[in-house]
């Protein structure tokens, strides 16, 4: 069973392959073992994100765990994962259009049993190590950026670096942006920050129960479920280095956005590999 549907992973791989740096042949005689194809390593990384587990669990005779880690590090150094995420978001904006007038930010805590650079004591898991994903979405729930920090960090201090992810769109930002937040951000510090950035806000007051389906914040909760239900990697993150976590997060975001792009463009666009049924 494939980790991701062929209609979503194939166009993603075409763009991913175009970003890969050339690999020069360094052996003088060319008699060493043949290089593992990049597509095999790419599929192994996607399977690890979807099904979870260690690299050794996904290694077999076609690709070893060491090869997966080595090739992953090469692609991180070349900026392939970050470039793929940026291209997919720009493509979605060009074909469908991002709703940047309404921005939603929310935090999601997950386990980090191996610790690492960004792990902290989780307040919801008896002080065990965990990480927090401070995730930002547009008005339709398309993930725009995420900041990874310790589970013990409060939401408010991470809001600025999360909103700074909007800088990736440069001049495409609308004149007025409304930020929708839950009660965890209800503070004077948050309001001063949003005023400084020139944003309006809709913040749920502390102590007031408002059904989430009566607000614009429900889209970020749905996006969180896309990550947690679609990728076991986000349920228990075993990576220790922040640069690796951010790179794999960029790959997960690219998969989610390309799925939404194909689903929403299915009724208005035509292409040769268009699925027979709407995804």
Secondary structure as GFF3:
##gff-version 3
##sequence-region A 1 279
A	DSSP	alpha_helix	6	19	.	.	.	ID=ss1
A	DSSP	alpha_helix	38	51	.	.	.	ID=ss2
A	DSSP	alpha_helix	55	58	.	.	.	ID=ss3
A	DSSP	alpha_helix	65	77	.	.	.	ID=ss4
A	DSSP	alpha_helix	80	95	.	.	.	ID=ss5
A	DSSP	beta_strand	102	111	.	.	.	ID=ss6
A	DSSP	beta_strand	120	121	.	.	.	ID=ss7
A	DSSP	beta_strand	129	137	.	.	.	ID=ss8
A	DSSP	beta_strand	143	150	.	.	.	ID=ss9
A	DSSP	three_ten_helix	156	158	.	.	.	ID=ss10
A	DSSP	alpha_helix	159	163	.	.	.	ID=ss11
A	DSSP	three_ten_helix	164	172	.	.	.	ID=ss12
A	DSSP	beta_strand	178	181	.	.	.	ID=ss13
A	DSSP	three_ten_helix	183	185	.	.	.	ID=ss14
A	DSSP	alpha_helix	188	197	.	.	.	ID=ss15
A	DSSP	beta_strand	200	203	.	.	.	ID=ss16
A	DSSP	three_ten_helix	212	214	.	.	.	ID=ss17
A	DSSP	alpha_helix	218	230	.	.	.	ID=ss18
A	DSSP	three_ten_helix	232	234	.	.	.	ID=ss19
A	DSSP	alpha_helix	242	265	.	.	.	ID=ss20
###
